């Protein structure tokens, strides 16, 4: 159970409620133990009455007294059982809540490399299905475990005190049960891990299918997708059935061993009764004791299964919790940022693909300047923006902001000073208004409308029946590519940061709309440091400086007028795009 030690901090956090729940559990079980001894007394009273050792009135009074005691004890046991569930089960829900938040917070702190190496379905399964398995251990397993332990601790000594020989024979099957539980639990642990890993695979497959359903329909891949799911489902069924077959051994074995104990009570107890060593009431009491042990003994198998599954799930959770972002957080808070950015011999290689994206890049951007970055696909343009936002750390060289190393800044503070519009505009499944407000939570409706007009998307939004309250589909599928880009631009503008990063964010709009947006961006980004990545010269020609990249190297640098006078990539690109526009 070493993996489950991770939960100890939560048990310490809720120790008072757990302790109270354990005390209540013990009290509830103690009241449950009242009934068998009073059943013995009732039978003894009946025997005494039949043997004319006691009068009818006295017998009736005793029977009524004992019955009331049994009923009272049962009611108290039920009441404390209710309180037990309200404490221990509630604690398990608190732990589930805390653990999910811990995992989610950890996910958010991990770098992009982590997400490139792990699939969304697997991430989701570990924070949902795996956490649920751990919750069963933190609640029901503890509750029923304490119940079982209490009954054993109280019942076994009590049985030996009342009839040692009968108790020894009655409990004879329990060591056999312990060995069987140990053997079977090892198999359960192994197969539980396999089942949990399969669930991650299935979650990943279904998530990808739902996200890419438009492609599946366009290429009529439904039969192929169904066939793949059928293979996965059958494979999962085999794995689950393999686990279920092992689990299925528990209850029959428990019931069999309890049944043997009952037979031993009747036979051995009967022989002792014949010899006059014990009374018939004690045999009835022992039968009740054995049957009281039936559920706890039977549940040992279930508890073992829960613990083994929780161990397997927590191990999978710990695998991610043990991973740490390679981006070390700085301690400098960005307050009065000027916006100067300097790259000094920066090189960067992607860890997952080993692609050398940048090779000894050096340039300086003064505060308030607008820089355009052009180049062919794969030349390293977007990488520069990712490094400025510190989504990655440079492989070699150094990036300075306001003459201080970027690594020295606190990450949240740094990114809070940046407004980024990615190449692939991502919108959440929420209203358009809330998607824009992600840039500024306390933005007023007037601010949202004003910014939407600057992003030239206001008229499109007003064309929807619910206007700004229109709820978007997953990843903003309700909107066109150009509309998504413009809402994404509005989200960055309303943030009013000191640094803007625009990554080819106008590729899906027409040239007229592009020109209008660029003019608005020029006004909005006045006195702001702005980096614009683009494939179009029209987006770059008004920039204070243009950087041209090729194969990760800086091959040209200067203004539009300067670069247009020099033979090279920029001049050729400008000519080609100008002729296309004229045609």
Secondary structure, DSSP 8 states (H G I E B T S, - for coil): -GGGGGGHHHHHHTHHHHHHHHHHHHHHHHHHTHHHHHHHHHHHHHHHHHTTSS-HHHHHHHHHHHHHHHHHHHHHHHHHHHHHIIIIIHHHHHHHHHHHHHHHHHHHHS-HHHHHHS-HHHHHHHHHHHHHHHHHIIIIIHHHHHHHHHHHHHHHHHHHHH-HHHHHHHTTHHHHHHHHHHHHHHHHHHHHHHHHHHHHHHHHHHHHHHHTHHHHHHTT-HHHHHHHHHHHHHHHHHHHHHHHHHHHHHHHHHHHHHHHHHHHHHHHHHHHHHTTSS-HHHHHHHHHHHHHHHHHHHHHHHHHHHHHHHHHHHHHHHHHHT---SS----B--SS----EEEEEEEEE-TTT--EEEEEEEEEE-TT-EEEEEESTTSSHHHHHHHHTTSS--SEEEEEETTEEGGGB-HHHHHHTEEEE-SS----SSBHHHHHHTT-TT--HHHHHHHHHHTT-HHHHHTSTTGGG-B--GGGTTS-HHHHHHHHHHHHHHH--SEEEEESTTTTS-HHHHHHHHHHHHHHTTTSEEEEE-S-GGGTTTSSEEEEEETTEEEEEE-HHHHHTS-SHHHHHHHHHHHHHH-
